[in-house]
Amino acid sequence: MIFEVIQVLVLGGVVAAAAAALWLRDLLASVVLLAIMSLLLSLEFYLLQAPDVAIAEAAVGAGLSTAIYVIAINKTARWGG
């Protein structure tokens, strides 16, 4: 019972972070929310007993992709249009 509640909360957080990232106009804040979404998704993979996928998602999704997006935003305009 508690496992299902934790999964629903984590998946709700994933959906909320993704929706907030789409809704915001600030590109850097959207990237931070996408990193949070990716970390929550890696937590969900860990809860589903797939630690190798969770580590890969955390490294690539939250780490590498976020760094690439932040570098790209810093080289261009920060505000979306």
C-alpha positions in Angstrom: 0.0 0.0 0.0 2.7 2.5 1.0 4.7 1.5 -2.1 1.9 2.5 -4.4 1.4 5.8 -2.6 5.1 6.7 -3.0 5.0 5.8 -6.7 1.9 7.9 -7.3 3.6 10.9 -5.5 6.8 10.5 -7.5 5.0 10.2 -10.8 2.8 13.2 -9.9 6.0 15.1 -9.2 7.3 14.1 -12.6 4.2 15.3 -14.4 4.0 18.5 -12.3 7.7 19.4 -13.0 7.2 18.8 -16.7 4.1 20.9 -16.8 5.7 23.7 -14.9 8.8 23.6 -17.2 6.4 24.0 -20.2 4.5 26.8 -18.5 7.4 29.0 -17.4 8.9 31.7 -19.7 12.3 31.7 -18.1 14.5 29.2 -19.9 16.9 28.6 -17.1 14.1 27.9 -14.6 12.6 25.4 -17.2 16.0 23.6 -17.4 16.1 23.3 -13.6 12.6 21.9 -13.6 13.6 19.4 -16.3 16.5 18.3 -14.2 14.2 17.8 -11.2 11.9 15.8 -13.4 14.8 13.7 -14.5 15.9 13.1 -10.9 12.3 12.1 -10.0 12.2 9.8 -12.9 15.4 8.1 -11.9 13.9 7.7 -8.4 11.0 6.0 -10.0 13.3 3.6 -11.9 15.0 2.8 -8.6 11.7 2.1 -7.0 10.9 -0.3 -9.9 14.1 -2.1 -9.0 16.1 -1.0 -12.1 19.1 0.7 -10.4 21.3 0.6 -13.6 18.6 2.5 -15.5 18.2 4.9 -12.6 21.9 5.7 -12.6 22.0 6.2 -16.3 18.9 8.5 -16.2 20.4 10.5 -13.3 23.8 10.9 -15.1 22.6 11.6 -18.6 19.1 13.1 -18.0 19.8 15.3 -14.9 23.6 15.8 -15.3 24.7 15.9 -18.9 21.6 17.3 -20.5 21.2 20.0 -17.9 24.8 21.1 -18.4 24.4 21.2 -22.2 21.2 23.3 -21.9 22.7 25.7 -19.4 25.7 26.2 -21.6 23.5 26.8 -24.6 21.3 29.3 -22.7 24.4 31.2 -21.5 25.6 31.5 -25.1 22.3 32.9 -26.3 19.5 35.0 -24.8 18.1 33.7 -21.5 14.4 34.7 -21.9 12.2 32.8 -24.3 10.1 34.6 -26.7 
